Structures are given as C-alpha cells and as structure tokens.
Amino acid sequence: MSAAQKRLNLAYQLVHELPGTMAGMSHGDLDLRKAFTFADQVGHLCPEDARKVEETVLPGADSKTPRSIRDRARREVIKIDPAAAETRRKKLVSERRVEKQPCEDGMALLGAFLPAESAEAIYRRIDTIARSLKTKDESRTMDALRADALTDLCLGVPSNVRTKIELRVDATTLMGLDDNPAILSGYGPMTAQRARELAGDDTSEWYRILTDPVSGVVIDHGRTRYRPTKALRDLVNARDQRCCGPACNRPAATCEFDHTIPFRDPEGKTAYDSAGPACKFHNDIKEHGWTVTQPTPGRFLWTSPTGRTYDVTPNDQYPPPPF
C-alpha cells in the first residue's frame, strides 16, 4: 500500500470511526505517528469497539511512546473479543514464511514471519551466543556477531548455549476461567489460548510470582553483594519487562542489572527496591550527568543534566490483574 493510500485510510478512520483520536491530534496530544500506530491496531474493529479502546488507551497518550500505545491497544483489542483475536492469530500462523531480498554489493536480507514466541526465542538464542563471543579482542560488532551466530546455527555449527523466553499469564487464565491476554516479554500481549498451549508444552518451565493484588508489586529479595542472584535478576526482569530508561523498549532480559543507588555508595545495595534493568546506553549516561532514583519498586525518576525529570514505569502498559 502506498504512503498516500495509508494517509487516505487514516483520514477516513479519523472522520468516521475514531473521533477520540482525531480530537487528540487536534489538541496536540497525538502526533501523526501515534495516530497511525493506534489506528492500525483497531482498524479491523467495528466503530463501537474501536471507541471503547480509545477511551481506555488514549488518556495520557501525549506522554507515552508509540510502542506503549501499540501494546496497550493490542491488549484492549484482545480483551474485547478473545475468540476473534485467537482466530486472527491462527490465520496469520498459517501464513508464516521466510523471505529473501537481494541487496547491493553481494548482500541480501533474510527475514521470517513467525509466531511471536518462536521469533523471540530465536532472537534470544542468537543474542546469547553473540554476547558469549564478545571478548575484548573481538573486533566484530554485536550486530555482526548476531548475524554470524544465526548463520552458524542454520548451517549446522553446533552450540551448547541455551536461552529462554518469558511469558506472563494469570493463574485463572491458565485454568481456563477467563481469557485475559498473556504478556510475552520482548513482544507484548498475546491470546490466552496460545498461552495455555505453550504452558502445556513438555519443555515449558513455569514458576509462580506472588504480587500485591492492588499494586502488582512482587516480594522483595534484597542482597548485600554486588552481583545479583539469578532469582533476584529474574524477579526484577519479571517486574519491569523493559529497560527502565526514558522511552526505551529494550526487553529486560537483554539489559544489564543496574543499581539505582551505586553499590559503592554507603547506602548502595543489591536489592529488589534498588535495581532495574537498564540497556547499556541508559546505564552509561549516569556517568555523564544523569541521575536516577526509585521512589517505589518499578518506578524510576530520571533527571537530565539540564534538570528535566522523566517519570518512568517500564511495565505500566501491563497493569496487574483485577483480583
């Protein structure tokens, strides 16, 4: 579809189906990219259901990233009609494919249209292999290492590196008592039916996380040594899901374990309420004038060198279940 046709389609949606989105653009709360992102997620809904999603997702959208708006909208779309969402997913699964596109100077693009859990697991595996190869004497970039890891795996070079994907789902959904959307870390909302299918796989390993029924906060696992235990790292990643930096969508599992209060400080500790997943960029900027505090577990206040403050709750697009 051409760019002009996409804009015409959006204009029709705004006028006839999405008055809330149009009002948000008129008031300056939504830019064109956010409007496109939202409209794309609700384009298959009837106008009444699309407006229900608007009422839930668009308030406060001026301070949200397009990725956050997309994930919130996808979650609400699944909630409105879980059966229809599952039907759409199954249809797209039947269209899975691998594509190759020739490029210039002896290069080519190789891509795959896959179920989200398969794509996430494949990427995590090649990323883990690439990171294990990134020594101080390694001149290849991380992108090049990932490309080489994928090539080696596909062409038969063995590796004993194992990886995992994280899928969060309510216990009541697993039992079939409701159809609340599950959350695949690094991807976003997916249907309850697919979550139950993955849970029933012989290779799946599940663990329980106890949360506060109102805030969704997980039990604290404080530590007094610098390096976190695997349990603490997994707990913090499960809480935040993404990098704790402003407007960053990097999955927590691929981030560094960051001490909100530097461990070298007298009050520094390796603890649940003083830790968060941070990508290398957001970890490094604290050495260049940025500061960060964590008023409550999972909420981060970043202050730039110019004094501007950013209030970040990485997992705020996935609210705790209503029980």
Rosetta blueprint (number, residue, H / E / L):
1 M L
2 S L
3 A H
4 A H
5 Q H
6 K H
7 R H
8 L H
9 N H
10 L H
11 A H
12 Y H
13 Q H
14 L H
15 V H
16 H H
17 E L
18 L L
19 P H
20 G H
21 T H
22 M H
23 A H
24 G H
25 M H
26 S H
27 H L
28 G L
29 D L
30 L L
31 D L
32 L H
33 R H
34 K H
35 A H
36 F H
37 T H
38 F H
39 A H
40 D H
41 Q H
42 V H
43 G L
44 H L
45 L L
46 C L
47 P H
48 E H
49 D H
50 A H
51 R H
52 K H
53 V H
54 E H
55 E H
56 T H
57 V H
58 L L
59 P L
60 G L
61 A H
62 D H
63 S H
64 K L
65 T L
66 P H
67 R H
68 S H
69 I H
70 R H
71 D H
72 R H
73 A H
74 R H
75 R H
76 E H
77 V H
78 I H
79 K H
80 I H
81 D L
82 P H
83 A H
84 A H
85 A H
86 E H
87 T H
88 R H
89 R H
90 K H
91 K H
92 L H
93 V H
94 S L
95 E L
96 R L
97 R E
98 V E
99 E E
100 K E
101 Q E
102 P E
103 C L
104 E L
105 D L
106 G L
107 M L
108 A E
109 L E
110 L E
111 G E
112 A E
113 F E
114 L L
115 P L
116 A H
117 E H
118 S H
119 A H
120 E H
121 A H
122 I H
123 Y H
124 R H
125 R H
126 I H
127 D H
128 T H
129 I H
130 A H
131 R H
132 S H
133 L H
134 K L
135 T L
136 K L
137 D L
138 E L
139 S L
140 R L
141 T L
142 M H
143 D H
144 A H
145 L H
146 R H
147 A H
148 D H
149 A H
150 L H
151 T H
152 D H
153 L H
154 C H
155 L H
156 G L
157 V L
158 P L
159 S L
160 N L
161 V L
162 R L
163 T L
164 K L
165 I L
166 E L
167 L E
168 R E
169 V L
170 D L
171 A H
172 T H
173 T H
174 L H
175 M L
176 G L
177 L L
178 D L
179 D L
180 N L
181 P L
182 A E
183 I E
184 L E
185 S L
186 G L
187 Y L
188 G E
189 P E
190 M E
191 T L
192 A H
193 Q H
194 R H
195 A H
196 R H
197 E H
198 L H
199 A H
200 G L
201 D L
202 D L
203 T L
204 S L
205 E L
206 W L
207 Y L
208 R L
209 I L
210 L L
211 T E
212 D L
213 P L
214 V L
215 S L
216 G L
217 V L
218 V E
219 I L
220 D L
221 H L
222 G L
223 R E
224 T L
225 R L
226 Y L
227 R L
228 P L
229 T L
230 K H
231 A H
232 L H
233 R H
234 D H
235 L H
236 V H
237 N H
238 A H
239 R H
240 D H
241 Q L
242 R E
243 C L
244 C L
245 G L
246 P L
247 A L
248 C L
249 N L
250 R L
251 P E
252 A H
253 A H
254 T H
255 C L
256 E E
257 F E
258 D E
259 H E
260 T L
261 I L
262 P L
263 F L
264 R L
265 D L
266 P L
267 E L
268 G L
269 K L
270 T E
271 A L
272 Y H
273 D H
274 S H
275 A E
276 G E
277 P E
278 A E
279 C L
280 K H
281 F H
282 H H
283 N H
284 D H
285 I H
286 K H
287 E H
288 H H
289 G L
290 W L
291 T E
292 V E
293 T E
294 Q E
295 P E
296 T E
297 P L
298 G L
299 R E
300 F E
301 L E
302 W E
303 T E
304 S L
305 P L
306 T L
307 G L
308 R L
309 T E
310 Y E
311 D E
312 V E
313 T L
314 P L
315 N L
316 D L
317 Q L
318 Y L
319 P L
320 P L
321 P L
322 P L
323 F L
